[in-house]
Amino acid sequence: MTARLDSLVADDYTLQRFADLPTHYQMAIIWFMAIDGEAWGGVDLSSLPCDDLKPVLTELLPKYVELYGDTLFGSAVLSATAIQNAVMCDPEISEAFSGWEEYHLWYLAGGAPKHPERDRWPVILSDDDMETLLDGWHRFHSYVRDSAVGIPAVFIPGDHHLIAHASIT
């Protein structure tokens, strides 16, 4: 676990089973763990359409809850400014850009679709100091562009998070 992740979430997070997270949090996690990555198997995704996966994932959600419902995640709503400051410590970004505004404008020029203001998918925090976010870069930049103050975030808790919230486990 990184000092940066710990400084972002501090003690202001909750631990929840995947099954107990809001649906929009579950969808973001499934997207990262099963669609973008291969960490979560057990569900046949071979016949998924290529154009719009979200409705199909909604149908598959009960299967993911059955398989991964007891998996614990940390969740928090973080200050947009705190995440921006952390992102500017990412080596690749800090070496290429003089500050947040320059980086943010460059990122938006590459395209960041608009995301809804309600039931926002969380960003997924990284557990190393090389990058702040594992997933949700487009969402994050979209939320900042839309003047969001708080950014929903999830992370895979380390042992010290589990110990701090021992009543959950």
Secondary structure by P-SEA (a helix, b strand, c coil): ccaaaaaaccccbbbbccccccaaaaaaaaaaacccccccccccccccccccaaaaaaaaaaaaaaacccbbbbbbbccaaaaaaaaaacaaaaaccccaaaaaaaaaaacccccccccbbbbbbbccccccccccaaaaaaaaaaccccccccccccaaaaaaacccc
